[in-house]
Amino acid sequence: MTSAELSVARCRLEAALDGLAVTFRGMTADPDETNCVCHWGSAEELAQLKVADVELGPDLLRRTWQAVDWSDHGAVLRRILPQFASALVGGLVEPVVGMEEVGLAFARGSWRGWPAEQAGAVEEFLGAWWACVLVDPDPAVRAYDVFVLCVEATGTVGPWLGAWEAVRGRAADGHLAEAVAHWEYELLGDRLPWRPWDAEEDGVRGELTAWLGRHASARLRAYGAPEDLLHRIRLLGLTGPDRWDDPYWPGHRY
């Protein structure tokens, strides 16, 4: 991936962020929205969500996207989206458990059911961010974290794997090596490496594992990944004793 191609990807991402700012300008939380003073924040802080285009302090932004008990998640998400998206891209959002939490914040907002212009702006942002991360050798947020966020935000895994399959080069392959190293322990234990939004854990895990089996070995061998990592990808294609009794089984205990 050349510097010119990375520049194009960054321009697309900047345009997507600008698109969010324009599309969601003037949005507010529902006037009747409430939340717990003891566990979320003060009445004065809640009032800020009901005023359009006022930037929130970092801690208030964090508490707002993390809260699970809004009566209208969609309205709250629309209110914070431009600032939230910029913070995400800048690596300023730090979930407690993992980036699946951020994906769940998007999913709770049911953004796919919003008017076409609004849903399209969110979809373009996620796609542009993922495309940019794949070609960036040093993104502010790890590629595997952005991948998990996008999967959980959209409820789909195929498009994000498809984009990874289409993008080749040292950056994308390096991100793949880092992801496999991060995920292999859980995947070899037949578990998804993050907590999913719905009950489709086995389906998502199966799709991810199958994709790694088809595409990761050749790419990571060419990339120069360690041999033990290549064996762990191979082991994902085995089941039961064939996996555990393999001479290259890493000795994981679950």
C-alpha positions, 0 to 999 in steps of 0.5 A: 500500500503506497502513501498515496493510497493511504492518503486517499483512505484518510481523505475518505475517512475525513469526508465520512466524519464531515458527513456525520457532522452535517447529517446529525447537526442539530440532533438532541436527546428526547426532551423527556429523556431521564437517567439515574442521578446516582449512577449516570450523572447530574440533571445539568449534565443530562440537560446538555444532551438536550441542547444541540451541537454542544461538545461534551466533556470526555467523561460525560461522553463516556458515560453517555455512550456506555449507559444501557438504560436510555429510553431512546437510545437512537436519539442519544446516539444521534446527539453524540455521534459526530463527537463520538466518531471523532473520538473513536478515530483518534483512539480516545475511547477506552472501553472497560472490556473491549471494543465490542462495547462500542459496537453494542452502543451502536447496535442499541441505537438501532441505526440501521432503521434510521432514515436512509441519509442518517443510516447511510452516513453511519455505514459510510463512517464505519466502512471508511474507518475500517478501510483506512485502518487496514492500510495504515501501518500504525492506526490509533486503534488496533485493527482487530478492535475496529473489526470487532466494533464494526461486526457488533455495530452491524450484526454482520461479519462477512463484509468486514472480512471481505474488505480484509480479503480485498486489501493486500499489503504489509499493513493489512497482513501485519494487522492480520498477524496481530489479530490471529495472535490475539484471537487464537487462544479463544478460537482454539477453545471454540470460543469467540474472542469477544462477547457478542451482542446476540446469541449468534456466537457460534455462527460468527465464530464459525465464519471467522474461523473458516475465513482464517483457514481459507485466507490467513495461512498463505498471507501470513506465510508470505508476510513472514509470520512465525511458524507456530502462528501458522500451525495455530491457524492450521489447527483451527481446521481440526476438531476434537482429538485431532486438534488436541493430539496434534504435535503442534498443539500449544498446550492451552488449558481452558 
